[in-house]
Amino acid sequence: MSETELRKIIEASNMVLNVCDGAFTRDEEGYDIFDAGHFRGFLNHPDIFGVKDLTPEEVEWMRRKLLRYKKQLQKMGLDASILDKPVHPVAFFAHAQDWEGRRLRVSPHSLAKFDKGLAEQLKEVEKRGGWVQLKVGYYRDRPLKWLWIRFNDPDENGKTRKWWEKQG
């Protein structure tokens, strides 16, 4: 996929985020309560090692999530067909919290620098065609206190959200 196509998906993500009120009202505008925080993390929080651009793996995670918002994007005048073609075979989402409480994005490249063992485990999961959703806590000698990862998570298309809606 070209750099232009990646940028269009990021632009679409920003368009939905710009009308999002944090999912405080049920107005069919913006992201739901689960996705709002994830997209803010991707689009607004810095990476732990300063990686500026989103990686194809991260954009693929966004693309898969945006499929749920296709009608909304079409109403905004965007050609939503940009979401039809996968960007990358792997979808990766990770964010972290440092010891001061700041939220940070963790790109796949930064994860490889920060925790090589965990990055290698994810490569093995990818080879098997599996998925991972996990939370890791670190000791004070590491720069991060918490790390959350979703890697090829089968729940990406709203199963958790649908479950919560049934509970409420």
N, C-alpha and C positions, 0 to 999 in steps of 0.2 A: 504494500500500500504506500502511496506517495506521501510526502510530508504535507502536501496541501490537503489530502484527504484526512490525515490525522488532525490537522488544525481545524478542519470543519467539524469534526466530532467534538473537539475541545470547545469550539465556539458554540455548538449546540448545547453542550453542558452548561456553559456560562449563561446562555439565553434562558434556560429553565431556572437556573440559580438566581438570576436577576429578578424574576417575578416571584420567587419563593419567599414566604414570610416565616419560614422555619417550621412549616406544617402546623401552625397554630390554629388556622381556620380551614375548614373543608370547603375549598373554593375551586378545586380542580385546576389550580395554578401552582406551578413549582413542584418541588419534590415532596414525597411523603416523608413522614417523620424519621423513618429509618435512613432513607437515601439522602436527606438534606445534610446531615452531618458528614456523611461520606464524601459527597461532592464538595462541600466546603473544605474538607481536609485536602482533597486533591487540588482544588483550584486556589485556595487561599493560604494554606500552611506551607512553610518552607520545608525543604528536604533536610534531613539531619546532616548531610555533607554538602549541601549547597547545590545539588543537581537541579538545574533550572527547568529543563524541559521534562515533560512527562514521557515515560518510556512507552513503546508500543504495547507492552504487557499491561500497563496501567490504562492506556487508552482503550484497550480491548475490554477491560473490566467496565469502563465507563460506557462503551458502546453497548455491551450486553444489558446494562442497567437502563440505558436510554430507550431500549426497545419498548419498555413499558410506557414511555412518554411520547411515543410517535405521534399520536393524534394531537397532543399539545403543541409539538414542534411544527406540525403541518398548519395548525391554526395561526402560528406565529410567522408563517410564510417560508419556512425552511423546507427544502427538499429532503424529506426524511429517508429517502432511499440510500443516503450515505451510511445508514445503519445496517443495511442488509448484508454487507460483505464483511466477514471477520478481518480484523486488523492483524491478529497474532493468534497462534494456537493456544496460548496461555493467557489467562486473565489473572491479574495480580493486584491486590489492594493491601496496603499496610500503612498503619499509622502508629505513632508512639507518643509517650508522655515522658518528658525528662523529669529530673528531680525537683525542678522549680515549678512543675505543673504545666509547662507549655506543651501544646499539641504540635506534633511534627509529622511530616510525610516521610515515608521510608520507601525510596525507589528500590527496585531489585538490585541495582548497582550498589546502592548504599548498604543494603542488607548484606551483600557479599563482602563488603569491607568491614562491617560491624560484627557480624556473626557468621563466619565462614561455615561452621558446622551446620547451622540451620539452613543456610543457602544450599549446601550440598544435599541435605535431606529433602529439600523442595525439588531439587533436580531429579532425585530418585522417584519422588511422587509423580513428577511429570512423565518420566519414562514409563511408569506403570499406568498412566492415564488416570491417576487418582485425583483426589482433592484434599484440601486441608483448611480447617478453620481453627485458629488457636490463639491463645493469649499467653505471653511469656513474661515472667517477672525476672528482673535482674538485681544483683547485689550492687551496693553503693559504688563499687570500683568501676562500674560501667556507666557510660553517659546517659543511658535510658533507664527509667524505672519500669515501664511497661511497653510491650510491643504487641499489637494485634495484627494478625495476618488472615486474609482470605485468599486462597489460591485455588483457582478453578472450582470454586465453591458451587455445588449444585443448587444452593438456595438463592442464587443470584437473582432469580426472576420472581421473587416475591412469596415463596412458600411461608416464610416466617411472618411476613406482613399479613398474609391471609389468615394464618393461625391466630395472630393477635386480634384481628378484627372479629373473629368468631368468639373470642373470649370476652370481648367488651360489649 
